[in-house]
Amino acid sequence: MSEAHLSPPRAGRVWLILSLLLVAVLLIVWWLWPSEPSRTPASGSSFASFGQGIPVRVEPVRQALFEVYDKALGSVTPLNVVNVRSRVAGELVEIHFEEGQRVKAGDLLAVIDPRSYRIALQQAEGTLQQNRALLKNAETDLRRYRQLHGEDSISRQVLDTQEALYSQYQGTLASNQAAVDEARLNLDYTRIRAPIDGRVGLRQLDPGNLVAANDATALVVITQTQPVAISFTLPEGALPAVLARHRRGEQLLVQAWDRGERQLLGEGVLASVDNQIDATTGTLKLKARFDNEDEVLIPNQFVNVRLRVETLEDALLIPSAAVQFGGRGVFAYVVNGNNKVEIRNLQLGPDDGESTVVLEGLKAGERVVLEGTDRLREGSDVEVIEAGPGGQAAVEGAGNAAQ
C-alpha cells in the first residue's frame, strides 16, 4: 500500500485530537471563569442601605471651657551657673563628689594641700603674740610715765614719746591680726566648698594636679536645676493681652512640651518680661520660672512653650476639621432636623488645632458636618452615619456604595 492511501486517516486523527484539546480548554476556562460579584451589600454591613442621601459624619456644637494659649519655641536656662575654681595655689589632694551628683551650698567638694597655709598661719600667729607682748610692755611704761609726769619727775617730751610708741605698737598689732586672719582664710580656702545648691557636671581636674589660684580651668561646674527658667519670645502683636495681665500681677501659666508636643514636661509661671522689643525680629523676650522637681527640664534644652493668655467660659466649640473656606468666606455645613444641609457663615475665635471657637453663626447642639463635605450643596439630603473604626475611610466607602 502506498503513502497516498495512508495520509487521509492520519489527517483525520490529528483533527480529532485537536478538537478534543480545544473542548478541554474551553471546559477549563468555563470552570475557572469568576462569577459576577453581587452588588447587594452583605448582611450586617454598616452601609447596607443609605437611601438617596449623601453619607456624612457630623459632630454637635458643644459648649465648654476653652483656654487660649500663645505658642513659642523656648530654651531652658539655669538660674545660676558657677564655675568652681580654687582661690589658692597648691596640689589637689582630695575629691569629695561624684560626677552628676546633687550638692548643697557648703558641701565639701575638694581639698588643696593645706600644709604650707597651716605653717603660714602659725607664723602670723607667732608674730602677733610677740607684738602683743611689746604692746603690753609699752602700755605699762606709759602708765608709769604718766605718774612720773604728774609728779613733775620727767618732761612732757618723754611722756609724748612713750605715748607715740604705744600707738605704734597698737598699729603693728592690728596689722599682725590682719595677717593672721588672712592666713586663716587662705587655710580655709584649701577646702573647696559648693557655693550654691545644684548638680555638678563632669570633673575637669584629677587629684595630684597642681592648681593655681583662680586657674582658667575650673575644677567643676555647678548648675542650679531647681528651679530653672525658660526663655522664649512672642511677636509684638500678641503682647497687649499678655502684658496687661502680667502688669496686674496675675499668675500666667506657662507649659513646656517636648519637641513633638506629645509630652508635657512641666508647668510654671511667667516670671519676667524684657524692657524692649527686638527691632530685627519684632519680638519680645520673656522668661518663665519652673520648679522642675523631677528635673525633666535640662539646661540648654529646646522646648515648645505654651503661655495661657485667657480662659473662655462656656465657649462654643466645633472640630477644626468642620471649618470650610471658600468664596463666601468662612463657613460650615449644618445638618438640620430634616437631614438637609444648611450653609452657615461663621465668625471664628482662637483655636488649638483640634477645636475652634465660634463667635457667631452657630448654636450649642447644632450638628456640623465633619466628613463627607465634597458633594454637599445648600439643601442637600444627607444620611448621617456613625464614625466607625475606619473614620474617614468609612465615610468614603459609604459614598461609593451610595453611588
Summary of the structure (lengths in Angstrom):
residues: 403
radius of gyration: 46.2
end to end distance: 75.0
largest distance: 189.2
contacts: 1121
relative contact order: 0.18
helix: 31%
strand: 34%
